[in-house]
Amino acid sequence: MSYAVLDACTLPTAEQPVRLAEFDTLFSTAVRTVEHLTATHARMRLTGPADLAATVRDLTTRESQCCSFFRFTVTPAPDEVVLDIEVPSRYADVLASLAERARTATNGRAS
């Protein structure tokens, strides 16, 4: 399933593949679990280097600037970083696509 880029996204078209590659790298290297809590709220648990929370904050802050419908909450916890992603109900399909992309990128590691 591909990540649907909507008209609501203001990132220039030429930059979208680069951003998507950044998410794919994060997903394939750090995501350990993906939970779909509701249709509008997903949670990912990530592990990685000591600066992982800063990396996730940087990426999600930049994503929020072009796709303002996303609400990202990054919470460092012992031995992991918890990333909560919430969207308005009209963007539930975008969240589902992003969560599925994260699951696929983990090569079966994430539940």
Residue pairs with C-beta under 8 A, 6 or more apart in sequence:
1 97
1 100
1 101
1 104
2 97
2 101
3 20
3 23
3 94
3 97
3 98
3 101
4 93
4 94
4 97
5 11
5 16
6 67
6 91
6 94
8 67
8 68
8 69
8 91
9 16
9 66
9 67
10 66
10 67
11 19
11 66
11 67
19 62
19 63
19 66
22 59
23 59
23 63
23 98
23 101
23 102
24 101
24 105
26 46
26 55
26 56
26 59
27 101
27 102
27 105
27 106
28 105
28 106
28 107
29 48
30 46
30 47
30 48
30 52
30 56
30 81
31 44
31 45
31 46
31 102
31 105
31 106
31 109
31 110
32 45
32 46
32 47
32 80
32 106
32 109
32 110
33 43
33 44
33 45
33 110
33 111
34 42
34 43
34 44
34 99
34 102
34 103
34 106
34 110
34 111
35 42
35 43
35 44
35 111
36 42
36 96
36 99
37 43
39 89
39 92
39 95
39 96
40 86
40 87
40 88
40 89
40 91
40 92
40 95
41 84
41 85
41 86
41 95
42 84
42 85
42 95
42 98
42 99
43 82
43 83
43 84
43 85
44 82
44 83
44 85
44 99
44 102
44 110
45 80
45 81
45 82
45 83
46 52
46 56
46 80
46 81
46 82
46 83
47 79
47 80
47 81
48 55
48 81
52 81
53 74
53 76
53 81
56 74
56 81
56 83
57 74
60 70
60 72
60 74
60 83
61 72
63 70
63 72
64 70
64 71
64 72
69 87
69 88
69 91
69 94
70 85
70 86
70 87
70 91
71 85
71 86
71 87
72 83
72 84
72 85
73 83
73 84
73 86
74 81
74 82
74 83
75 81
75 82
75 83
75 84
76 82
85 95
85 98
85 99
86 95
87 94
87 95
102 110
103 110
